[in-house]
Amino acid sequence: MKFFTEVFYDTKLGVIEFHFERAGNPSTTGYDVAVIRSTSKTYNVTMIELNGRWRMIDTSQLPNWLIEFEDLLSDSIKAHLTRTAVAN
């Protein structure tokens, strides 16, 4: 599946939506992730696989709270890929 969404609740930040879109065809070369924290603020980040983990690239313009989600987002991508592999 090319798209998927994860929603997390953080006790300090509230509800945060992460919308993942596969980048690159026919194989997955990365994921473009749109991050929605409120109706007025969004962020975009690209994640690529490095040494078995999905990592954010170019974090220079991202807030620290978002960078701290990197491992959780990596786990989300790996779980998504496992689910879609089983479904096929």
C-alpha positions, -999 to 999 in steps of 0.1 A, spaced: 0 0 0 14 34 -10 -3 54 18 -9 50 55 -16 71 85 -6 68 122 -21 89 150 -3 93 183 -12 110 215 15 128 234 7 140 269 25 173 262 17 178 225 -17 163 222 -28 144 191 -3 143 162 -11 128 128 15 113 106 6 107 69 31 85 51 34 83 13 58 59 -4 84 77 -25 100 60 -55 86 33 -77 86 4 -83 106 -2 -51 103 18 -19 132 43 -17 117 63 11 86 78 27 74 114 26 58 121 59 33 149 65 30 158 102 0 176 114 0 188 150 -28 213 148 -50 228 121 -25 256 115 8 239 117 22 211 95 57 197 88 71 176 61 100 152 63 115 124 42 126 91 57 149 66 41 162 32 53 197 32 66 212 1 83 178 -15 90 162 16 105 142 44 88 158 77 94 148 113 88 169 132 63 175 170 65 162 176 100 177 211 101 143 228 99 124 205 122 115 211 158 132 188 184 99 172 195 94 159 159 130 146 157 123 127 189 96 107 171 121 92 146 123 58 162 86 55 166 80 65 130 107 39 119 88 13 138 55 24 121 70 20 87 85 -14 95 51 -26 109 33 -12 78 57 -31 55 52 -63 75 14 -60 73 14 -53 36 38 -82 29 16 -106 48 -15 -94 30 1 -100 -4 
